[in-house]
Amino acid sequence: MTYFVEVLAYLSSGALVSLALFAATLTFSLPLGILLAYAGTARQKPLAAFVRGYVWIFRGTPLMLQLFFFLYGLPELGIRLDRMTVAVIAFVLNYAAYFAEIVRAGIESIEKDQSEAASVLGATRAQVFWYVLLPQGLMRQLPTIANEAVTLIKDTALVTVIAISDLLRQVKELVSRDFTVTPFFAAALFYLAVSFLIGRFFRRLEKADASNPRPTSLLAE
C-alpha cells in the first residue's frame, strides 16, 4: 500500500502534464472547430473547399504522425518551439477538425424552417448561424462532444512518443525501474476517474438543457 501511494505521488507531475494538455486542447479546439464549421457554410467556394481539405487531412492522418510532423517539420521552417507547445498545436489542429464535423452535423440536424423563418425576418446568414442554429446544434451534439473529450484525455498519452514527461512516460519509467505493473493500475485509475468526471459534467449539461424547455423555434421567443 505504501508503494502504491509513492507511485501516485511520483505520477502526479505527469498527470498534471496530461491534464494541462487536455485543458488547452479542449479550450482552443472547440472554438476553432466552430469557426471551421461556420467557414464551411460560406458561399465563397475557395473557403469552403479549404475547410473540407483541412478536415480531410487532419481526420485522415494519425495524430501521432501529426505530432512528428510538427516536431520535425516546424524547425525546417525556422520555427523552433518547445515540445509541449508543439503537442498543443498538433492536438488543437487535430481535434478542431473533429469538432468541426460534429458541429456541422448538429447544425444540419436543425429543421430548415427555422433558418428560413429567420431569413424572412431579416436575419443575416451569420446571425442565423450564431443565434439560431449553433446553440441548438451544440446541445444536440453534447453526447458526441463528450465522447470526443473522453477520447482526448486518453490520446494525451501519445505525447510520450515525443519525449514529453506525461503520465504514461512516467509509468514506463517506473515499470522499467521497479519491474512491477502497479504503475499501470495507477494510470488506469487516473484515466478512468477523469473519464468519469467528463461524463458526469456533460450529463449535467444535458439535464440542465432538458429542464429548460425552449419553444419549437428560437424565433418564437
N, C-alpha and C positions, 0 to 999 in steps of 0.2 A: 504493500500500500504506500509506504514511504517513497519507494522508487517511482510509483505512478505519479505521485504529487510532484516529485522532482522533474519528471518528464513534462508534466503540464507547465511547470514554471519555465522550463527551458524552451518549450514550444510557443510560449506566449508572444515573444517578439515576432516569430514567423507568422503567427495567427494575425497579429496586428498588420503586418505587411499585406496579407491576403485580404483582410477587411478593408484596408485603405485602397487597394486596387479595385475591389468590388464597389466601394462607395464612389470612387472617382469615375469608374466606367458607367455606372448607373446614372450618376449626376449629369454627365455630358452626353452619353449616347442616346438617351431617350429624347431629350430636346432636339438633338441633331437628327434623329430618326423622324421626328415630327416635321422638321423643316424639309427633310428629303421627301417625305410623303406629300407635303404641300407643293414642293417644286415639281414633283411628278405629275401633278394635276395641271401644270401650267400649259397655256396654249402655245407657248414657244416650243416647237418640236425639238430643237437642239438641247434645251434644258431638260425636257422630259426624257430624251434619249440618254443624256448624261446620267440621270438618276437611275434609269434602268441598267445602264452599263455598270455603274457603281455597285448597285445591289447584286448584280450578277457576279461580279468579280469577288466581292467580299463574302458572299454566301457560298460561292462555288469553289473557294480555295480554303484549305485548312488554316485555322487560326495559328497553329504552330508555325506553318510556313510564313505567314504574315509577320510573326514575331521575328523570325530570322531575316526576312526581307528588310524590315525597318532597322533592325540592329546592325546589319552589314551594308544595307543599301544607302541609308542616310549619310554615313561618313563619306561615301563615294561622291555625294553631292556637296560635301563640305559642311554638313550639319552634324555636329557631334553632341550627343545628349547622353545623360546617364541612363543606365539600363531600366530603371523604374519608369522614367519618362517615356522611354521607347515602348515599354509594356503598356502604359496607359494609352498612348497614341494608337497602338495596334488594337487593343481591346475596344476602345471607343469607336474607331472606324468600323471594326467588325460588327459589333453589336448594334451600331446605328443602322446598318443595312438590314438586320433582322427586325429591329423596331420599326423601320420604315415600312416593311411589308406588313407587319402586324397592324400598324395604324391605317395603312391603305385598305386592308381587308375590313377593318372596323368601320371605316368611312363608307365603303361600298355596300355595307350591310344596312345602312340607313335608307329608309324609304325615300325615293326620289321626289315625292310630292313635297317634302319639307324644303329641299333646296329650291325647287321650282316656286313654292309659295314665297320663300324669302326673296327670290329674284323679282317676283312680281311686285313685292312691297318695296323694291328699290335697293335691296342689299347687293353689295358688290360680291364678286367671287371670293375675295379674301374674307369678307365678313361672313359669308355663308360657311366657309371652311372653318374659321376660328371660333365662331359663336354658335353655329348650328350643328355642323357635322362632327367636328373634333371632340367636343365634350361627350356626346353620346357614343361616338366610336370608341373612345378610350374606355368608357365604362363597360361597354360590351366585350372589350378585349382584355379586361383585367385578369381573367384566368390565364390567358396566353402570356401576358406580360409577367405574371407571377412565375410561370414555368420558365421563362427566359431568365428571370432573376435567380432562380434556383440553379439553373444551368451555369449561370455566370459565376456563382460562388465556387462551384466545382471546377470550372475552367481556369480559375486563378492558379490552380496547381500547375498549369502549363508553363508558368514563368520560371519554373525550376530549370528548364532547358536552356535558359539564357543566363544562368548563374545568379538569379535573384534569390536571396535567402528568405523564401516564403516558408509556409508551414511544411509543405511536402519535402522541401530540400532539407530542413532541419530534421524531419522524421528519418530521412535516408541516412543522415549523418549519425543519428543515434542508433539506428539499426546496425549500421556498419561497425560502430564503435563497441556496442554492448551485446551484439548478437542476440537480440530479443525482438519479438514482434509487438511488444507493449506499446511503442510509439504509434504503430498503425492503428491500434484501438483508440488511442487518444485523438489522433487525427480524424478518425471516423466519427467520434463523438462531437468534435468541433463542427464538421460539415453537416452532420445530422441536426445539431442544435440550431445552426444558422438557417438551414433549410426550413426547419420547423417554424422559426420566428418569421421568416419571409412569408410562409404560407399563412400564418396567423394574421400578419399585417394586411395582406391582400384580401383575406376573407372578411376582415373587419371593414375594409373599404367597400366590398361588395354589399355587406349587410347595411352599412350606412347609406349607400346609394339606394338600396331596395326599400329602406324605411322612409325615404323621402320621395314619394311618387311624384312624377312630373306629368304634365299634360302630354297627350299623344304627340303633340308637336311643341317644340320650344317656342314657336311663334305664337302659340295660344296664350302665353303668359301675359 
